[in-house]
Amino acid sequence: MTEPAHRSVSENAELRSAPPGEQYWERETSGARASADRGAGLRQLSSRAMRRAVFVAEFLLALGLAPPSGVSRHPPLARSVVFRSDGGLLAATSEYTVYLWDLTAGEQRAFRLSHDVISCCVAFSPDGHTLVAGGAVRLNLRDNAITVWDTATGTIMRGLWPHGWVMALALSPDGYSLASGSFGLGAGNKLRIWDLRTGRGIPFLEDRGLGVTGVAFSPDGTLLAISDLGSVRVVEISTQRQLWRFAGHYSFLSIAFSPDGRSVAAGHSDRTVRLWDARTGEAYPRLTGHAGPVYAVAFSPDGTTLASASRDRTICLWDIGSGKRLRTLLGHQGWVMSVAFSPNGKTIASAGSDGTVRLWDVLSGKQIRVFLLD
């Protein structure tokens, strides 16, 4: 049964309400009443701060940035994986390193590009000549939260400084624009669009919430889909007009456009995959079957299959037409953080917290290769 469309309907109004005690600080009082109100206001603010701290911890855990007690970060967590447009190169991020594997030569070699940032996301330009990686800058270093490399030479072409920890990157179909989403506790803008030719930011709608977890350009480059804390929205880039917004409890952790640009999919912390009509926001039946938060989603090049990666250590393949699960890929010994289809649609790459990047055959579901990170 199709779910009703949602347009700017908030199921989580409490998080957007005015801070407790705000009216007290604006009120002029005196004497004992002022002292009592001040004490109540401080207690309210303290309670709010505690709730916020717990909420942030849960949010980081949902994103895989803060492993639970007892979970080691060695081997290094593989956070993001992507194919180059010709399928010849595979890139992955892990801690302070961006790895590159040459798949056409049949060699399992890794080229490490110097990157003094805790890497979180990576993307190739459509022509494959440029590689972009983002993450968090270490406090004792002066570096760029987003670094742009020439893939042929490995030289740094440009560095960018957004606000906060860069969680998501997407390049426009023409390769000239870069969208970035960040996480941070401050009030800075977490959503940016950059002109890669100049390195300058392009004026665009701001997001000063806690974090943007996913960004995706439509195939024709006219729309931008955004997932953040509790909502998914689609914006028309030329007019900066929001076409629709779906708001709900918990966190949307990733987002993707279908190859035909007609659908948007998002991974959710409630262990489901959500789907919408890209233009109208009409919600389609959700995909259920994972036993943990869904960290990543990816459409096959022909648009008939959706892959989802989860904390439950599995990758699920779904038939878009029927919504049925086709198969489940098993092999990761930790959370599966990222998933990507090869350009020909025959292979899937996945990255996990077990320190591996794995290649899978789409038709059989069998594992083809395992790359170990160190």
C-alpha angles and dihedrals in degrees: 000000000000116000117233119260117261123210117184091326111151120210089177106053093146092072090054097046123110114279114267110260094024094118090048092058091051094048123092111223137154144204124004093344090058092049092050093047091048091054092047091047093051091048090051092048091048091051091048091049090052092049090048092050091051091045092051091049091052090047093052090047091051090053092049092243096115112042115210122256112293096023113119123217090217120121089045116258114253102219108175139017133185140170124229113244093258093047092237098112132045120197129194136174126223127168106303097351140079112205126205125194124193104221099175093062090053090235126134094214125142122213111203118210114202107253120163093193130093093253117223109159139019137190139180123221113245092255091048094233094110133053122195125193131180139188143116125319116232110244095236095053136070104224142129123271087212120039126189118204137187102238094208097055103019090231121144111249100181145349127214132198115210123167118276134342110340108234103168141025134185131175122213117246091255091051094232100103132055125198118202133188122198142190123220144139095231129085095253123127110275097188120068138166117202134196102228092200093062103018090232127131119252116224107257142146112300129228113199097171127111097283150337109224102182143020129183134174119219113246091255092048095237099109136048121205116205132191120193143150103326102342149069122205140172121216130193103232101208095052098024086228117154108231095191144335132207115202127188148141122296126012137308105218105187143006139202140180121226115244092252091050093234099108139044124205128194134187114228135204089230088074096256138107115230125206132195141175103261095222104037104026092233106163119231125205111291121243113240132186108091119111095209142033114303107239100180143016131191135178122223114246091255092049096233098107134048124200121204128190122205147185086246087079094249141108116214125202115208133194105233095206097054101020090231123142109247099191144331121236114218128189111086114111093205142026115319105230105176141016134188138176121228114243092256091050094233098106136047124204122203135185124206147184088249088078096253139117111206134195121212136190107239098210099046099026089226123144114250106181141359123209114198118212123211 
